[in-house]
């Protein structure tokens, strides 16, 4: 049940364009940095990492696609995504 709920949330987040999500990233980062214990701060932290997760997913996907085009059959090197 929990796994299905989390996957549903992921599907909803993935339905948005990365550019729209990225525009919100600073908003949630600011709310996260201004620590005020409570549900609003917790939601800001989760929202920030959901959006950042989409960015990491896209970077990983792009990196794998580029490395497959350059060297088919060779395992790609991993790199840190910021």
DSSP file (Angstrom, degrees, kcal/mol; ACC not computed):
  #  RESIDUE AA STRUCTURE BP1 BP2  ACC     N-H-->O    O-->H-N    N-H-->O    O-->H-N    TCO  KAPPA ALPHA  PHI   PSI    X-CA   Y-CA   Z-CA
    1    1 A X     >        0   0    0      0, 0.0     4,-2.0     0, 0.0     5,-0.1   0.000 360.0 360.0 360.0 -46.7    0.0    0.0    0.0
    2    2 A X  H  >  +     0   0    0      1,-0.2     4,-2.6     2,-0.2     5,-0.2   0.919 360.0  52.4 -66.0 -42.2    2.7    2.5    0.9
    3    3 A X  H  > S+     0   0    0      1,-0.2     4,-2.4     2,-0.2    -1,-0.2   0.903 109.4  49.8 -60.5 -40.8    4.8    1.6   -2.2
    4    4 A X  H  > S+     0   0    0      2,-0.2     4,-2.1     1,-0.2    -1,-0.2   0.894 110.4  50.3 -65.1 -39.4    1.8    2.2   -4.4
    5    5 A X  H  X S+     0   0    0     -4,-2.0     4,-2.2     2,-0.2    -2,-0.2   0.921 111.4  47.6 -64.6 -44.1    1.1    5.5   -2.8
    6    6 A X  H  X S+     0   0    0     -4,-2.6     4,-2.4     1,-0.2    -2,-0.2   0.898 111.6  50.5 -65.3 -40.1    4.7    6.6   -3.3
    7    7 A X  H  X S+     0   0    0     -4,-2.4     4,-2.5    -5,-0.2    -1,-0.2   0.871 108.6  52.9 -64.8 -35.5    4.7    5.5   -6.9
    8    8 A X  H  X S+     0   0    0     -4,-2.1     4,-2.1     2,-0.2    -2,-0.2   0.914 109.3  48.6 -64.4 -42.7    1.5    7.4   -7.4
    9    9 A X  H  X S+     0   0    0     -4,-2.2     4,-2.4     2,-0.2    -2,-0.2   0.920 111.0  51.0 -61.8 -43.2    3.2   10.6   -6.0
   10   10 A X  H  X S+     0   0    0     -4,-2.4     4,-2.7     1,-0.2    -2,-0.2   0.911 108.6  51.7 -61.2 -42.7    6.2    9.9   -8.3
   11   11 A X  H  X S+     0   0    0     -4,-2.5     4,-0.8     1,-0.2    -1,-0.2   0.901 110.4  48.9 -60.5 -40.5    3.8    9.6  -11.3
   12   12 A X  H  < S+     0   0    0     -4,-2.1     3,-0.4     2,-0.2     4,-0.3   0.898 112.5  47.0 -67.7 -39.9    2.2   12.9  -10.5
   13   13 A X  H >< S+     0   0    0     -4,-2.4     3,-1.5     1,-0.2    -2,-0.2   0.913 109.8  53.7 -67.2 -41.8    5.5   14.7  -10.1
   14   14 A X  H 3< S+     0   0    0     -4,-2.7    -1,-0.2     1,-0.3    -2,-0.2   0.678  94.4  71.4 -67.4 -16.4    6.8   13.2  -13.4
   15   15 A X  T 3< S+     0   0    0     -4,-0.8    -1,-0.3    -3,-0.4     2,-0.2   0.693  87.4  80.3 -72.7 -17.5    3.8   14.6  -15.2
   16   16 A X  S <  S-     0   0    0     -3,-1.5     2,-0.2    -4,-0.3    -3,-0.0  -0.573  91.7-103.5 -89.2 153.7    5.1   18.1  -14.8
   17   17 A X     >  -     0   0    0     -2,-0.2     4,-2.0     1,-0.1     3,-0.2  -0.485  24.8-126.4 -71.6 143.8    7.8   19.6  -17.0
   18   18 A X  H  > S+     0   0    0      1,-0.2     4,-3.0     2,-0.2     5,-0.2   0.871 109.6  56.8 -60.1 -37.0   11.2   19.8  -15.5
   19   19 A X  H  > S+     0   0    0      1,-0.2     4,-1.5     2,-0.2    -1,-0.2   0.890 106.7  48.8 -64.3 -38.1   11.4   23.5  -16.3
   20   20 A X  H  > S+     0   0    0     -3,-0.2     4,-0.7     2,-0.2    -1,-0.2   0.909 114.3  46.0 -65.9 -41.3    8.2   24.2  -14.3
   21   21 A X  H >X S+     0   0    0     -4,-2.0     3,-1.0     1,-0.2     4,-0.8   0.907 108.7  55.2 -67.2 -41.7    9.6   22.2  -11.4
   22   22 A X  H >X S+     0   0    0     -4,-3.0     3,-0.7     1,-0.3     4,-0.6   0.842 100.0  61.0 -62.2 -33.0   13.0   23.8  -11.5
   23   23 A X  H 3< S+     0   0    0     -4,-1.5     4,-0.4     1,-0.2    -1,-0.3   0.805 107.1  46.2 -63.0 -27.9   11.3   27.2  -11.2
   24   24 A X  H <X S+     0   0    0     -3,-1.0     4,-2.1    -4,-0.7     5,-0.3   0.607  89.4  87.6 -87.3 -13.0    9.9   26.1   -7.8
   25   25 A X  H <X S+     0   0    0     -4,-0.8     4,-2.3    -3,-0.7     5,-0.2   0.904  88.9  46.5 -57.4 -47.0   13.2   24.7   -6.6
   26   26 A X  H  X S+     0   0    0     -4,-0.6     4,-2.6     1,-0.2    -1,-0.2   0.858 108.7  57.5 -64.5 -34.9   14.5   27.9   -5.1
   27   27 A X  H  > S+     0   0    0     -4,-0.4     4,-1.9     1,-0.2    -1,-0.2   0.952 112.5  39.1 -58.7 -50.5   11.1   28.5   -3.4
   28   28 A X  H  X S+     0   0    0     -4,-2.1     4,-2.3     2,-0.2    -2,-0.2   0.834 113.1  56.4 -71.8 -31.8   11.3   25.2   -1.5
   29   29 A X  H  X S+     0   0    0     -4,-2.3     4,-2.5    -5,-0.3    -1,-0.2   0.923 107.8  48.4 -63.8 -43.5   15.0   25.6   -0.8
   30   30 A X  H  X S+     0   0    0     -4,-2.6     4,-1.6     1,-0.2    -2,-0.2   0.924 112.9  47.1 -62.3 -44.8   14.4   29.0    0.8
   31   31 A X  H  < S+     0   0    0     -4,-1.9    -1,-0.2     1,-0.2     5,-0.2   0.873 112.9  50.3 -64.2 -36.1   11.5   27.5    3.0
   32   32 A X  H  < S+     0   0    0     -4,-2.3    -2,-0.2     1,-0.2    -1,-0.2   0.894 109.5  50.1 -69.0 -40.0   13.7   24.6    3.9
   33   33 A X  H  < S+     0   0    0     -4,-2.5     2,-1.6     1,-0.2    -1,-0.2   0.785  97.8  70.3 -71.1 -27.4   16.7   26.8    4.9
   34   34 A X  S  < S-     0   0    0     -4,-1.6    -1,-0.2    -5,-0.2     2,-0.2  -0.590  88.9-151.2 -89.4  75.8   14.4   28.9    7.1
   35   35 A X        +     0   0    0     -2,-1.6     2,-0.4    -3,-0.1    -3,-0.1  -0.268  31.8 158.7 -59.6 116.4   14.0   26.1    9.7
   36   36 A X        -     0   0    0     -5,-0.2     5,-0.5    -2,-0.2    -2,-0.1  -0.889  42.2-124.3-135.9 104.2   10.7   26.4   11.4
   37   37 A X        +     0   0    0     -2,-0.4     2,-0.3     4,-0.1     3,-0.1  -0.185  66.6  78.9 -54.9 133.8    9.7   23.1   12.9
   38   38 A X  S  > S-     0   0    0      1,-0.1     4,-2.0     2,-0.0     3,-0.3  -0.843  93.2 -65.5 151.0 174.6    6.3   21.9   11.8
   39   39 A X  H  > S+     0   0    0     -2,-0.3     4,-2.6     1,-0.2     5,-0.2   0.827 123.8  57.4 -60.9 -35.2    4.4   20.3    8.9
   40   40 A X  H  > S+     0   0    0      2,-0.2     4,-1.9     1,-0.2    -1,-0.2   0.914 109.0  45.5 -65.3 -41.3    5.0   23.2    6.5
   41   41 A X  H  > S+     0   0    0     -5,-0.5     4,-2.1    -3,-0.3    -1,-0.2   0.911 112.5  51.4 -66.7 -41.9    8.8   22.9    6.9
   42   42 A X  H  X S+     0   0    0     -4,-2.0     4,-2.2     1,-0.2    -2,-0.2   0.906 109.7  49.6 -62.2 -42.0    8.6   19.1    6.5
   43   43 A X  H  X S+     0   0    0     -4,-2.6     4,-2.9     1,-0.2    -1,-0.2   0.894 108.5  53.6 -63.0 -39.1    6.6   19.5    3.3
   44   44 A X  H  X S+     0   0    0     -4,-1.9     4,-2.4     2,-0.2    -2,-0.2   0.899 108.9  48.9 -62.8 -40.7    9.1   22.0    1.9
   45   45 A X  H  X S+     0   0    0     -4,-2.1     4,-2.1     2,-0.2    -2,-0.2   0.942 114.1  45.0 -63.7 -47.9   12.0   19.5    2.5
   46   46 A X  H  X S+     0   0    0     -4,-2.2     4,-2.1     1,-0.2    -2,-0.2   0.915 113.6  50.0 -63.6 -43.3   10.1   16.6    0.8
   47   47 A X  H  X S+     0   0    0     -4,-2.9     4,-2.4     2,-0.2     5,-0.2   0.910 109.0  52.7 -62.0 -42.3    9.0   18.9   -2.1
   48   48 A X  H  X S+     0   0    0     -4,-2.4     4,-2.6     1,-0.2    -1,-0.2   0.931 112.3  44.0 -59.3 -46.5   12.6   20.1   -2.6
   49   49 A X  H  X S+     0   0    0     -4,-2.1     4,-1.9     2,-0.2    -1,-0.2   0.798 110.0  55.4 -74.5 -26.9   14.0   16.6   -2.8
   50   50 A X  H  X S+     0   0    0     -4,-2.1     4,-1.5     2,-0.2    -1,-0.2   0.940 112.3  43.6 -64.1 -46.8   11.2   15.4   -5.1
   51   51 A X  H  X S+     0   0    0     -4,-2.4     4,-1.7     1,-0.2     3,-0.3   0.924 114.2  49.2 -64.6 -44.3   12.0   18.2   -7.5
   52   52 A X  H  X S+     0   0    0     -4,-2.6     4,-2.5     1,-0.2    -1,-0.2   0.850 105.5  59.6 -64.4 -32.7   15.7   17.5   -7.2
   53   53 A X  H  X S+     0   0    0     -4,-1.9     4,-2.5     1,-0.2    -1,-0.2   0.875 103.0  51.4 -61.6 -37.9   15.0   13.8   -7.8
   54   54 A X  H  X S+     0   0    0     -4,-1.5     4,-2.4    -3,-0.3    -1,-0.2   0.907 109.9  49.9 -64.8 -41.8   13.5   14.6  -11.2
   55   55 A X  H  X S+     0   0    0     -4,-1.7     4,-2.2     2,-0.2    -2,-0.2   0.915 112.3  46.7 -63.6 -42.9   16.6   16.7  -12.1
   56   56 A X  H  X S+     0   0    0     -4,-2.5     4,-2.8     2,-0.2     5,-0.2   0.917 111.1  52.5 -65.3 -43.1   18.9   13.8  -11.0
   57   57 A X  H  X S+     0   0    0     -4,-2.5     4,-2.6     1,-0.2    -2,-0.2   0.923 111.0  46.9 -57.9 -45.6   16.8   11.3  -13.0
   58   58 A X  H  X S+     0   0    0     -4,-2.4     4,-2.6     2,-0.2    -1,-0.2   0.886 112.2  49.7 -66.5 -38.4   17.0   13.4  -16.1
   59   59 A X  H  X S+     0   0    0     -4,-2.2     4,-2.5     2,-0.2    -2,-0.2   0.919 112.7  47.0 -66.1 -42.7   20.8   13.9  -15.7
   60   60 A X  H  X S+     0   0    0     -4,-2.8     4,-2.5     2,-0.2    -2,-0.2   0.924 113.3  48.9 -62.6 -44.3   21.3   10.1  -15.3
   61   61 A X  H  X S+     0   0    0     -4,-2.6     4,-2.3    -5,-0.2    -2,-0.2   0.929 113.0  46.7 -61.6 -46.4   19.1    9.3  -18.2
   62   62 A X  H  X S+     0   0    0     -4,-2.6     4,-2.6     1,-0.2    -1,-0.2   0.909 112.1  51.2 -63.3 -42.3   20.9   11.8  -20.5
   63   63 A X  H  X S+     0   0    0     -4,-2.5     4,-2.4     1,-0.2    -1,-0.2   0.900 111.3  47.1 -62.3 -41.8   24.3   10.6  -19.3
   64   64 A X  H  X S+     0   0    0     -4,-2.5     4,-1.9     2,-0.2    -1,-0.2   0.891 112.5  49.6 -67.9 -38.6   23.4    7.0  -20.1
   65   65 A X  H  X S+     0   0    0     -4,-2.3     4,-1.6    -5,-0.2    -2,-0.2   0.918 113.0  47.0 -66.7 -41.8   21.9    7.9  -23.5
   66   66 A X  H  X S+     0   0    0     -4,-2.6     4,-1.9     1,-0.2    -2,-0.2   0.908 112.6  48.7 -65.7 -42.0   25.1    9.9  -24.4
   67   67 A X  H  X S+     0   0    0     -4,-2.4     4,-2.7     1,-0.2    -1,-0.2   0.842 109.4  52.6 -70.0 -31.8   27.4    7.2  -23.2
   68   68 A X  H  < S+     0   0    0     -4,-1.9    -1,-0.2     1,-0.2    -2,-0.2   0.859 109.6  49.7 -70.3 -33.9   25.6    4.5  -25.2
   69   69 A X  H  < S+     0   0    0     -4,-1.6     3,-0.3    -5,-0.2    -2,-0.2   0.887 116.8  41.1 -69.4 -37.8   25.8    6.6  -28.3
   70   70 A X  H  < S+     0   0    0     -4,-1.9     2,-0.3     1,-0.2    -2,-0.2   0.913 132.4  15.0 -78.0 -44.1   29.5    7.1  -27.9
   71   71 A X  S >< S-     0   0    0     -4,-2.7     3,-1.6    -5,-0.2    -1,-0.2  -0.703  74.1-160.5-136.4  82.5   30.6    3.6  -26.8
   72   72 A X  T 3  S+     0   0    0     -3,-0.3     3,-0.1    -2,-0.3    -4,-0.1  -0.389  80.5  18.6 -64.4 138.3   28.0    0.9  -27.3
   73   73 A X  T 3  S+     0   0    0      1,-0.3     2,-0.4    -2,-0.1    -1,-0.2   0.314 100.6 109.9  86.9  -9.6   28.7   -2.2  -25.2
   74   74 A X  S <  S-     0   0    0     -3,-1.6     2,-0.3    -7,-0.2    -1,-0.3  -0.821  74.0-115.4-102.8 139.5   30.9   -0.3  -22.7
   75   75 A X        -     0   0    0     -2,-0.4     2,-0.1    -3,-0.1    -3,-0.0  -0.560  34.8-122.1 -73.8 129.2   29.8    0.4  -19.2
   76   76 A X        -     0   0    0     -2,-0.3     2,-0.3     1,-0.1    -1,-0.1  -0.390  21.1-114.9 -74.2 149.4   29.4    4.2  -18.5
   77   77 A X        -     0   0    0     -2,-0.1     2,-0.2     1,-0.0    -1,-0.1  -0.613  30.3-126.4 -78.7 141.3   31.4    5.9  -15.8
   78   78 A X        -     0   0    0     -2,-0.3     2,-0.3     0, 0.0    -1,-0.0  -0.610  27.9-173.4 -88.0 150.1   29.3    7.4  -13.0
   79   79 A X        -     0   0    0     -2,-0.2     2,-0.3     0, 0.0     0, 0.0  -0.952  31.2 -96.4-139.9 159.8   29.7   11.0  -12.0
   80   80 A X        -     0   0    0     -2,-0.3     2,-0.5     2,-0.0     0, 0.0  -0.601  34.3-151.3 -77.6 133.0   28.3   13.2   -9.2
   81   81 A X              0   0    0     -2,-0.3   -25,-0.1     1,-0.1   -21,-0.0  -0.926 360.0 360.0-107.9 125.1   25.2   15.2  -10.2
   82   82 A X              0   0    0     -2,-0.5    -1,-0.1   -26,-0.0   -26,-0.1   0.403 360.0 360.0-107.8 360.0   24.7   18.5   -8.4
